[in-house]
Amino acid sequence: MAVDTWNDERVATLSKMWAEGYSATRIAAALECSRNSVIGKITRLKLPPPDEKLPVIKDKLKSCPGA
């Protein structure tokens, strides 16, 4: 049996951060869960896409070797 980690507080945090334009990766880091679980929950909640995404800070991203 799977443990339900999506309590009301976590769903509220996810919904708020998504509406503010945070990426699924950043939300997952804040909630300490996988990106896939965040995307799945966004899909199940049928949340609309945010109006505007937050800018990506490129200097903090790891570059892919050979790219």
Sequence and secondary structure as in RCSB ss.txt:
>XXXX:A:sequence
MAVDTWNDERVATLSKMWAEGYSATRIAAALECSRNSVIGKITRLKLPPPDEKLPVIKDKLKSCPGA
>XXXX:A:secstr
       HHHHHHHHHHHHTT  HHHHHHHHTS HHHHHHHHHHHT    SS     GGGS   TT 
